[in-house]
Amino acid sequence: MRKEINEMKRDEESLNVSDKKLPKTKRVESLDIFRGLTVALMILVDDAGGQWPMIGHAPWNGCNLADFVMPFFLFIVGMAIPLALKRIPNKLVAVKKVIVRTLKLLFWGLLLQGGFSHAPDNLTYGVDMKHIRWCGILQRIALAYLVVALVEIFSRSSQSRDQEPTHLSIFKLYYWHWLLGACILVVYLALLYGIHVPDWQFTVHNPDSIYNGTTFIVTCGVRGKLDPPCNAVGYIDREVLGINHMYKRPAWRRSEACTEKSPYEGPFKRNAPSWCYAPFEPEGILSSISAILSTIIGLHFGHVLIHLQDHPSRLKHWLLLGIALLTSGLVLHFTHAIPLNKQLYTLSYVCVTSGAAALLFSAFYIMVDIWSLTIPFLPLKWIGMNAMLVYVMAAEGIFAGFINGWYYDDPHNTLVYWIQKHVFIKVWHSRRVGILLYVIFAEILFWAVVAGILHRLGIYWKL
């Protein structure tokens, strides 16, 4: 009897161990490389976009290089969800992990983009809670991740495993995800075109502006407009978040209506409309709801990766869907039905950027996972495996801010400014070219090497 009890205890312990040690899944190298490329693009457009506006955000309608970064991130998050959650069969454990990760993303988003950190140029920190920015990149990712991951977890029981998934049956297998996407699209379009936007006013809070403390009135009184001052996206954010908690330097400041130097940022025209001085939240509430669609599309691509076992079947599905999305978005834009607009996260923008993400990921998949051409993409792979570290230190300028904190005699006499000026700008006799090369070599490549060293040491920053 004692022997049987001991055997039962050993069996129970082995079950507990197996519950704790979840099976590790093989990393998809092309997904790491795609993630690394997206982080690298963010660094490039943030730090060189001022000198090269064609790679920065489009002032309003249109789609520049910078406008692909956010949807690429969301697409990648969606692809990673089924790969991560398939290791966690227990729904309660999975929900707990999703909620904890969401809270971490929200915390870092508020800390990095809420206004507390003024790196890398302004050597101060702290934020006036009356003007804290509630939304941002990580907050949008957190929302999309939470919604899509929870739907993935709770829709498992409705997924039939009796037949082997095919190109069409995968859509049927995960119909709950597409039903969610349809509901989101209906709500988004109904609010975007159905809400009446009244006149509104704001007060400029900028000590460097001659209009500091001035109150402007913006005349609207319209419905269904997608122009900068009178769209429903901005109206909802002003009503819910409060205008003082929105982004103070929106891309529309570089539009032709506001500045003579468009698409460069410069002094406003004397007759610039009042809305040019107003805040606008590019990661606001309604646009973030629409952004969930990018994550749902990425989720579908992750399911294809899991269920279709051979390379040709996966690529055929990805390429056909990617081309269909890209074509649909371009048709919507060029027929003037729905313009491409990152600030509003329009349907055409979802289609074009998701289609581009699909085609670009497919290209990486062919080169890396099929042809095994990993070595040329190692820097991007290392960044992708430690994306959070590189994002915080480089894209958010925390490391550069730390370096700038050590200066000699003058706050602008730092190692960062010295390298920019003497190693890059003076050598090429061009500030534009010098800054571009500085960002590529002294930021992106530098952090790729750091991430590579940390990879060899097995050190990763994971949320």
PAZA-505828 format. One record per residue (C-alpha): z, x, y. Coordinates in steps of 0.001 Angstrom, whole numbers, padded with zeros to 6 digits, always signed. Layout:
ZXY ...
This chain:
+000000+000000+000000 +000885+002818+002379 -002398+004529+001513 -004364+001376+002380 -002512+001037+005712 -003300+004665+006623 -006965+004135+005792 -007044+001019+007992 -005500+002996+010868 -008106+005740+010486 -010875+003134+010491 -009424+001527+013618 -009167+004890+015373 -012740+005718+014483 -013865+002372+015941 -011951+003087+019174 -013558+006522+019425 -016997+005064+018870 -016359+002515+021626 -015377+005248+024067 -018157+007671+023181 -021286+005709+023920 -024530+007137+022590 -026384+009300+025049 -029932+008346+025885 -032664+010899+026357 -033423+011425+030055 -036861+010393+031237 -037974+013537+033061 -040689+011764+035034 -038069+009388+036460 -035868+012318+037544 -038883+013946+039190 -039848+010713+040946 -036271+010364+042212 -036316+013974+043405 -039611+013432+045220 -038170+010367+046966 -035113+012289+048180 -037370+015128+049336 -039559+012652+051228 -036483+011221+052924 -035461+014687+054154 -039027+015390+055291 -039558+012187+057273 -036055+012174+058773 -036136+015752+060025 -039857+016260+060737 -040881+012690+061586 -040072+013183+065269 -042664+015951+065494 -045133+014260+063145 -044969+010508+063883 -047676+009721+061311 -045139+010501+058583 -042278+008697+060355 -041636+004958+060212 -044335+002705+061615 -043099+001274+064952 -043678-002269+063633 -046595-003475+061490 -048206-000904+059219 -047002+001523+056591 -046493+005259+057126 -045143+007814+054663 -041500+007142+055631 -041926+003452+054847 -042380+004199+051144 -038998+005906+050737 -036711+002840+050655 -038805+000801+048165 -039251+003902+045981 -035454+004215+045770 -035097+000540+044850 -037887+000775+042267 -036158+003772+040658 -032794+001962+040652 -034457-000957+038883 -036057+001293+036262 -032748+003026+035559 -030748-000189+035041 -031987-001111+031517 -031889+002543+030452 -028221+002805+031469 -026957-000620+030426 -028475-000564+026945 -025775+001992+026077 -023034-000519+026961 -023188-003527+024607 -019879-004968+025863 -020627-007256+028827 -017176-006964+030373 -017309-003160+030336 -020830-003243+031776 -019816-005598+034606 -016838-003392+035451 -019054-000306+035679 -021572-002129+037852 -018904-003399+040279 -017222+000001+040557 -020534+001711+041244 -021434-000928+043834 -018147-000355+045674 -018754+003408+045656 -022222+002916+047144 -020809+000642+049855 -018074+003146+050689 -020455+006073+051058 -022945+003931+052954 -020366+002916+055566 -019041+006461+055850 -022451+008113+056230 -024386+005499+058217 -021680+003331+059710 -021289+005700+062654 -018268+007754+061547 -020253+010962+060994 -022268+012343+063909 -023803+015262+062024 -025711+017450+062347 -026153+017806+066114 -023157+016066+067660 -020057+017961+066561 -017741+014944+066640 -016659+012275+064217 -015083+008845+064325 -016395+005352+065001 -015464+002524+067336 -014941-000426+064991 -016409-002704+067676 -019730-000924+067157 -019675+000159+063500 -022981-000330+061705 -022386-002511+058636 -025782-002080+056990 -027690+000979+055811 -029647+002568+052983 -026846+002809+050419 -025564-000664+051308 -029014-002120+050593 -029224-000214+047313 -025734-001485+046427 -026749-005122+046976 -029972-004835+044988 -028249-002925+042193 -025392-005432+041940 -027624-008518+041781 -030221-007118+039388 -027694-005389+037096 -025595-008549+036750 -028679-010610+035901 -029665-007973+033342 -026205-008127+031733 -025827-011908+031584 -029400-012646+030495 -029125-010538+027331 -028169-013486+025110 -031348-015365+026090 -033642-012523+025002 -035224-013132+021594 -035683-009991+019487 -037567-011660+016640 -041037-010481+017562 -042244-007098+018702 -042814-007212+022490 -046408-007095+023716 -047859-006853+027215 -047487-010593+027816 -044381-011274+025738 -042332-008829+027859 -042698-011218+030810 -041503-014082+028599 -038695-012003+027111 -037203-011382+030560 -038151-014646+032245 -034722-014867+033912 -035551-011788+035995 -038829-013272+037219 -037121-016612+037879 -034621-014769+040070 -037504-013034+041848 -039234-016368+042472 -036032-017875+043895 -035521-014883+046183 -039105-015099+047415 -038852-018843+048133 -035566-018428+050032 -036897-015441+051989 -040160-017134+053019 -038398-020409+053838 -035959-018632+056171 -038544-016243+057634 -040979-018992+058601 -038623-021966+058876 -035765-020844+061126 -036007-021641+064825 -035232-018524+066866 -033666-019410+070255 -033452-017246+073364 -030905-014479+073072 -029207-011853+075195 -027651-008433+074750 -025868-005763+076759 -026999-002121+076669 -024281+000244+075416 -025776+003686+076026 -024107+006137+078452 -027372+008109+078702 -029361+005090+079885 -029657+003947+083502 -029329+000413+082109 -025937+001069+080500 -023858-002075+080893 -026889-004181+081876 -027361-007544+080153 -030914-008575+079243 -032220-011982+078169 -035032-012261+075592 -037068-015463+075692 -038046-016864+072283 -037656-020554+071371 -040174-020233+068524 -040395-020625+064754 -042204-018481+062145 -043039-015544+064440 -043101-012009+062991 -043143-010090+066278 -040283-007719+067227 -038174-009925+069527 -038445-013372+067931 -038360-013049+064147 -035832-014754+061872 -034722-011434+060321 -033294-010169+063608 -031891-013590+064492 -029862-013854+061265 -028496-010327+061731 -027472-011035+065329 -025691-014222+064289 -023972-012879+061148 -023427-009154+061783 -023227-009271+065562 -025663-007388+067777 -023165-004562+068425 -023100-003772+064693 -026852-003215+064350 -028965-000037+064418 -029203+001293+067979 -032498+003244+067693 -034993+001028+065825 -038539+002262+065182 -039976-000355+067550 -038840+001868+070449 -041977+003936+069730 -044360+000968+069972 -047064+000781+072647 -045243-002066+074363 -042206+000156+074966 -043384+003714+075624 -046488+005416+076960 -046095+008203+074383 -046469+005885+071381 -046255+006639+068473 -043928+009384+069763 -040537+008412+071137 -040277+008881+074864 -039068+007285+078097 -039717+003566+078277 -042408+002156+080529 -041201+000695+083817 -042503-002697+082729 -041267-002396+079141 -040090-005752+077759 -036352-006224+077535 -036271-006234+073715 -037286-002543+073704 -033691-001711+074702 -032139-003943+072030 -030723-002944+068635 -032449-004067+065433 -031207-003665+061864 -033957-002341+059527 -031614-002781+056543 -030376-006218+057560 -029362-009297+055579 -032610-011231+055079 -034742-008116+054623 -032241-006810+052048 -032561-010060+050111 -036326-009517+050016 -035751-005879+049014 -034222-007068+045715 -037801-007852+044649 -038599-004111+044592 -035689-003554+042213 -036768-006427+039945 -040249-004910+039658 -038695-001540+038819 -036500-003289+036234 -039612-004633+034520 -041085-001141+034343 -037861+000062+032721 -038130-002666+030078 -041709-001629+029349 -040470+001919+028809 -037881+000677+026300 -039899-001893+024359 -043418-000460+024213 -043123+002644+022092 -046519+004370+022524 -047810+006078+025657 -051161+004208+025945 -049484+000779+025825 -046941+001726+028480 -049537+003245+030797 -051928+000323+030411 -049188-002126+031398 -047920-000012+034290 -051346+000784+035726 -052666-002783+035530 -049535-004186+037181 -049483-001411+039785 -053117-001956+040765 -052582-005737+040901 -049567-005353+043201 -051281-002834+045463 -054424-004956+045755 -052459-008162+046443 -050453-006516+049211 -053510-005037+050917 -055330-008384+050762 -052345-010157+052355 -052219-007540+055118 -055897-007204+055986 -056526-010959+055886 -053672-011227+058434 -051834-013643+056139 -048674-011512+055892 -048618-008116+057646 -047181-004954+056126 -043800-004549+057769 -040899-002432+056556 -038486-003772+059178 -038968-007336+057905 -039586-006275+054267 -042505-008711+054005 -044141-009790+050734 -047225-007654+051392 -044936-004662+051962 -043137-005332+048649 -046458-005489+046805 -048037-002385+048368 -044986-000137+048046 -044137-001340+044516 -047747-000854+043462 -047730+002648+044939 -044446+003398+043140 -045943+002170+039851 -049043+004335+040169 -047139+007423+041318 -044584+007122+038519 -047410+006637+036002 -049019+009857+037249 -045743+011756+036790 -045331+010178+033341 -048779+011417+032282 -048264+014942+033602 -044639+015414+032506 -043865+013214+029514 -047315+013335+027908 -048849+016640+028991 -045442+018428+029243 -046243+019946+032658 -042592+020151+033669 -042421+023635+035205 -044414+022866+038406 -042032+019979+039109 -038736+021712+038332 -037534+021731+041984 -038039+017961+042185 -036408+017462+038788 -033300+019386+039884 -033058+017348+043092 -033505+014133+041106 -030701+015023+038712 -028318+015621+041630 -029825+013135+044062 -026555+011941+045603 -025456+015480+046466 -028770+016367+048119 -028911+013026+049926 -025449+013485+051455 -025720+017175+052261 -029358+017332+053403 -030737+013873+054243 -027537+012831+056019 -027118+016284+057586 -023545+016901+056456 -024161+020524+055460 -026178+021259+058620 -023392+019668+060657 -020863+021969+059009 -023016+025034+059739 -023535+023901+063335 -019762+023745+063708 -019712+027560+063686 -021409+028715+066864 -021241+031672+069244 -020521+030968+072926 -022739+027854+073024 -022918+024852+070625 -026694+025344+070365 -026287+028989+069384 -025883+028396+065641 -027437+029708+062446 -029486+026527+061996 -031030+026719+065479 -031559+030475+065152 -033462+030090+061873 -035565+027264+063284 -036443+029201+066420 -036922+032776+065174 -038011+032379+061546 -040310+029386+061889 -041169+028226+065431 -041783+031663+067024 -043705+032961+064010 -046132+030016+064065 -046121+029621+067882 -045794+025878+067368 -042709+023710+067357 -044437+021027+065260 -045557+023409+062535 -042331+025407+062696 -040101+022353+062229 -042283+021092+059366 -042062+024421+057522 -038339+024684+058263 -037746+021304+056639 -039866+022177+053600 -038445+025639+052933 -034990+025804+054571 -033951+022287+053572 -035909+020798+050656 -036570+024027+048738 -033109+025377+049543 -031388+022310+048132 -033710+022304+045142 -032450+025806+044297 -028833+024726+044827 -029372+021686+042603 -031002+023927+039988 -027977+026242+039940 -025629+023272+039607 -027801+021934+036792 -027420+025208+034899 -023664+024921+035391 -023673+021284+034261 -022336+020026+037603 -023598+016646+038866 -022419+014220+041537 -022601+010782+039968 -021462+007455+041342 
